[in-house]
Structures are given as C-alpha cells and as structure tokens.
Amino acid sequence: MKEQEAIDYLDNLQVGEFITVNIPVFSGEYIASTCIYMGKDDEGRYILKDESFFKMSKDFMIKNKISIDKEFDGDKAFDIYKDIKKEQENKEKQKHKKNRDAR
C-alpha cells in the first residue's frame, strides 16, 4: 500500500496488530520491517514497535514515501510479542518490588 492508502489502513488498525513497514533507503530500495501497531500518541503520530519503538506522522509517511503491507514475518512478529510480554512482566515485578519496599 502506498502513502495515503497506508495511512487509511493504519487509521483502522487495532492496537496489537502486525504489519510490515517498508522504509525507503535509496533509489527504489526498501527495508521491510515487521512491526506491531501500538496506537497513536497525543500528536496523532503512529506508534510502532519492531526492535525498538518509533513514531511516524502522516506527513512523514507521505514525504518519505513509506508504504505498508498487511503481510508480515510471523517469526519476527512472535519475537516482538515475546519482547513486549517480557517488558510487561518486568514492569509488574518492579511495581511489586516498590510496593513491598514501601512497607
């Protein structure tokens, strides 16, 4: 999907769904990155996560000709999901530790 079609698709995507973001690097070459959609920030930018979190505005996507695909790498998606679960577990452990230390 090209710029506007990709934006329309992202606007209807649910948090937690996976996509492939195609980021142009030079003259027709792209880096395809499997990402999980994490929602929008207060400024309306799309929040995505692959190995790290990143944000993209609609203008940035159009200007840089970023496209997306509905298909994604299942193995990569599973790794991203595991990382998110691990982060959530670590936050929960820290929360319990702080509560215990406060006593």
C-alpha positions as CSV (number, residue, x, y, z in Angstrom):
1,M,0.0,0.0,0.0
2,K,1.3,3.4,-0.9
3,E,1.2,6.6,1.3
4,Q,-2.5,7.6,1.5
5,E,-3.8,4.0,1.3
6,A,-1.3,3.1,4.1
7,I,-2.5,5.9,6.2
8,D,-6.1,4.9,5.8
9,Y,-5.2,1.3,6.7
10,L,-3.3,2.5,9.8
11,D,-6.2,4.6,10.9
12,N,-8.4,1.5,11.0
13,L,-5.8,-0.8,12.5
14,Q,-6.3,-2.2,16.0
15,V,-3.6,-1.9,18.7
16,G,-1.7,-5.2,18.8
17,E,-2.0,-6.0,15.0
18,F,1.1,-6.6,13.0
19,I,2.1,-5.1,9.7
20,T,5.2,-4.7,7.5
21,V,6.5,-1.1,7.2
22,N,8.6,-0.5,4.0
23,I,11.1,2.2,4.6
24,P,13.0,3.6,1.6
25,V,16.7,3.8,1.9
26,F,17.8,4.8,-1.6
27,S,16.7,4.7,-5.3
28,G,13.9,2.2,-5.0
29,E,15.5,0.1,-2.3
30,Y,13.4,-0.6,0.8
31,I,14.0,-2.1,4.3
32,A,11.0,-4.1,5.2
33,S,10.3,-4.2,9.0
34,T,7.7,-6.3,10.7
35,C,6.1,-4.1,13.4
36,I,3.3,-4.2,15.9
37,Y,0.9,-1.2,16.0
38,M,0.8,0.4,19.4
39,G,-1.7,3.2,18.8
40,K,-1.2,6.9,18.4
41,D,0.4,9.5,20.6
42,D,-1.0,12.8,21.7
43,E,0.1,14.4,18.5
44,G,-1.6,11.8,16.3
45,R,1.6,10.1,15.3
46,Y,1.5,6.3,14.8
47,I,3.5,4.4,17.4
48,L,5.1,1.2,16.1
49,K,7.5,-1.3,17.6
50,D,10.0,-3.6,15.9
51,E,13.3,-4.0,17.8
52,S,12.5,-0.6,19.3
53,F,9.7,1.9,19.4
54,F,9.3,4.5,16.7
55,K,6.7,7.1,15.7
56,M,5.6,8.3,12.3
57,S,3.3,11.2,11.4
58,K,1.1,11.2,8.3
59,D,3.2,13.9,6.8
60,F,6.4,12.0,7.4
61,M,4.9,8.9,5.7
62,I,3.8,10.9,2.6
63,K,7.0,12.9,2.4
64,N,9.3,9.8,2.7
65,K,7.0,7.5,0.6
66,I,6.7,4.9,3.3
67,S,4.4,2.1,2.4
68,I,3.0,-0.8,4.4
69,D,1.9,-4.4,3.8
70,K,-0.7,-6.4,5.6
71,E,1.5,-9.5,5.4
72,F,4.3,-9.8,7.9
73,D,7.1,-12.2,9.0
74,G,5.4,-14.5,11.6
75,D,8.7,-15.4,13.3
76,K,9.6,-11.8,13.7
77,A,6.1,-11.0,15.0
78,F,6.4,-13.7,17.6
79,D,9.8,-12.3,18.7
80,I,8.3,-8.8,19.1
81,Y,5.3,-10.2,21.0
82,K,7.7,-12.1,23.4
83,D,9.7,-8.8,24.0
84,I,6.5,-6.9,24.8
85,K,5.4,-9.6,27.3
86,K,8.8,-9.7,28.9
87,E,8.8,-5.9,29.3
88,Q,5.3,-6.1,30.8
89,E,6.4,-8.8,33.3
90,N,9.5,-6.8,34.3
91,K,7.3,-3.7,34.9
92,E,5.0,-5.8,37.0
93,K,7.9,-7.2,39.0
94,Q,9.2,-3.7,39.6
95,K,5.8,-2.5,40.7
96,H,5.5,-5.3,43.2
97,K,9.0,-4.7,44.5
98,K,8.3,-0.9,45.0
99,N,5.1,-1.8,46.9
100,R,7.0,-4.3,49.1
101,D,9.8,-1.8,49.8
102,A,7.3,0.9,50.7
103,R,6.0,-1.2,53.6
